[in-house]
Structures are given as structure tokens and as C-alpha cells.
Amino acid sequence: MSARGLARALTWTTSAAALALTAHSVWNLRHLRQPQPEPPPPGEWVSVLLPVRDEAHRVEPTLRALLAALDGCHEHAELVVLDDGSSDGTLDLVRAVVGDDPRVRVVEGEPTPTGWLGKPWACRQLADQANHASTVLVFVDADVVLSPDAVAATVHQLRDSGLDLVSPYPRQVAVTWAERLVQPLLQWSWLTTLPLAVAERSARPSLSAANGQLLAVDRAVYDRAGGHGAARADVLDDLALLRAVKATGGHGGVTDGTTLATCRMYEGWPDLRDGYGKSLWTAFGSASGGVAVSAALGAVYCWPALAALAGSPIGAFGYAAGVAGRVATGRRTGSRVWPDALAHPASVALLGALTLRSVREHRAGTLRWKGRPLP
């Protein structure tokens, strides 16, 4: 086959794949679990657990939202905040915001032991600190702002669904050009590639997606799975925890948390670059898996766009199919749609570049996060 014939065949193949993946994302969106409006207060004890490390610049809105969310649980919830060795005044700020609220406990974390990463160790300590009466643990990140009914809705969804772990995905706030290019791909990626209904019940590690920004787990199942001890050396501790739950017979996965929480993960290009650098190398199971998935996504979403620029109608169709998938997921998850979706091939290409950078730095042993080396 000639080079022109190969290019034409590749354009047809990648355009068809883009269309199929968009159809799959639309199917997922139709079946994505939604939180119940005006959920009832939990009929059981709930511990909301917040690890903080050098978060003085952004933790106050998180704390005030959490205090309001506790009101929606009546007398059945507590908030435990663990300071993980902050050096920027985070601990003093937390104590000033929560005051003498009897529903809140603020504790100082112990030094990270050998074999553990900082975040899983902080979460493990929080779980140990939780009230013994609590039957649900709700983990929240310090950059997440909850709605007043978020905790009650999350616990209701956990129990109503019959799952053991639910991870309502917050709406991702993107401001700068780098954030707008990359952040919408978070929800787009699992809505496009992961069969959600199958993934909830499957024990296959590859069929797992979770987000520790807001995550609720049945406490007995958490303990049975080994808790964060099962994720002690994992950069993506949320994903590792879900896999441990599944490995011990539990079920769980991501749900729609767009109305429950917002999160601005990174502020600008340097922050985003380094934040994704710490984890993308392992996001698809291994460094080689990350490279393979990045190459496949690049082919499916970038090649048709290039072919369209060269005058190919099929390439234009494939490009449009990719943009349509981005529009559909963006509208549901609250991300900016226009004109950002038109740059979808550039978004996928940038994600691939970030993955390759992460793999390279992982292999060189130069990855760090919040002043700590990463494996």
C-alpha cells in the first residue's frame, strides 16, 4: 500500500474510533449516577476527614464549606483535620477558622514512616482518628469547596447505590490557558474510555476510576481492604484504595459530583505541569501503559484534525466527532465548552506531552511534590 493509501486508511480508522468513543461517552452520560436533590440527613455517624499540608493560601473556603455541610448532617457527623507538617501557618489558620466548634477536631500528624508517601499516611492517620461510631468515612482534599448538602448527598448515594465506595467528581475550575486545555480532560477521559456500569462491579484493576478530592467509603469495607495501608506507596492513592476495595470483594467508582463540589487543582502552567508530573506516569497502570494510551489518544484525536487541515472530509468528520464528545462531557460536568472544545486535539497532545515528561522524570528519580521526593 502506498503512503497515501496508508494515510487514508489511518484517517478512516481514527475517525471511526473518535465517533465510537463519543457515542460511548454519550451512553455513559445517560447512565452516570447523579446525587439526589435535597438528600435526607445521614442516619448513621459520618467522619469527614481533611488532610492539609501548606494550604494556608486556599484552605479557608474549604473549611467554611465543610462546616456548613456538617449542618446538613444534623448531629451525625464530625470533621477531623490533620495537619501534615505544614510550614506556612496552615495549622494556626485552621484552628482560627474552626474555633471551638465541638464537631471539629484538629490534630497534628506524625512524621511519614519509611515505605509510605505523605498523602496516604495522612489519610491513614485520619481514619485512625475517626470516631469509633462512624460507619462512613468521607475524605476531602484541601482545594475542594463543598455545597451545603454535599456530605449528606454523598452518603445517601453510597447507601442508595449499594456500592462500597463512591467518588463524586467535583466540577473542575479552570482559569488560565493551561488549565482550560488540560483540566476538562479529567472527566472526559473516564467518561469516554471507561464503561462505568461494568467498572463499578468489576474487580479488574484496569476498570477503575476514583478521585480523592471527594470520596466516601464504608468503614468496614475500608478496614477489610487494608485502608490506606493498601495504598501506602501509591501516588494515586485514591485509585489504589478503590482497587484494594475491589480486590476484597467490594464495589465502587466515580459518580457525578458537579453540583456537590468545585475544585481548582492547579493555578497556572508551572503548578499544573508539576502536579501532573507527579502522577501521570502511573495513571494508566505503568509508565509503558501511559505512553501507549497517550499514543493511542493522540492518533484518534490528533490525526483526523491534521488530515482535515490537509483537506480530508473524513478527517474533518473525525475531528468534529472528537469535539462533539468534548462538548457533551463539558456540558454535563460544568467545564467551559466554547471555544475550548475546538482545541481538543491540542488538549490531547498536551496531555501526551505531560505524560512523557512525567515518565522521563520518574525514570530519572527527580519527581517531587510539596517538598517530598516521590518514587
Number of C-alpha atoms within 10 A of each C-alpha: 7 7 8 9 10 11 14 15 13 18 27 17 17 24 28 19 19 27 21 16 20 25 16 18 25 18 15 20 18 9 12 16 18 15 23 15 10 12 18 15 20 21 13 14 17 28 29 26 26 23 25 24 22 18 20 18 12 15 21 20 15 19 22 15 18 25 19 16 22 25 17 22 25 13 15 18 25 22 25 20 27 24 22 23 18 17 12 13 13 22 23 12 16 20 16 11 15 20 11 10 11 9 16 19 18 15 17 16 20 13 11 15 10 8 10 16 20 25 23 25 25 29 24 18 19 23 23 11 16 21 17 11 11 18 17 26 25 25 24 25 19 23 21 24 27 26 17 21 26 29 32 26 26 27 29 18 23 23 16 10 13 11 17 24 32 30 27 30 25 25 25 25 19 21 15 12 11 19 23 21 22 20 22 26 22 12 21 19 16 18 24 24 14 18 16 26 14 12 19 23 17 19 21 13 16 12 18 25 24 25 23 18 23 30 27 27 27 22 22 14 21 25 14 13 21 15 24 25 19 19 24 24 20 22 22 20 23 23 20 23 26 32 27 24 26 24 15 14 14 22 22 29 25 24 22 21 22 19 19 21 23 22 21 17 19 22 14 15 13 10 14 17 18 17 18 18 23 25 20 25 26 20 18 16 12 13 19 14 14 21 18 14 15 22 14 14 20 21 22 26 27 24 21 32 27 16 20 19 12 11 11 16 14 20 28 20 20 29 27 22 23 27 22 20 24 26 23 17 24 21 11 14 21 16 23 17 17 10 9 19 24 17 15 26 24 18 24 23 20 17 22 22 14 22 26 20 19 26 24 16 16 21 13 9 12 13 20 16 14 11 7 10 13 18 15
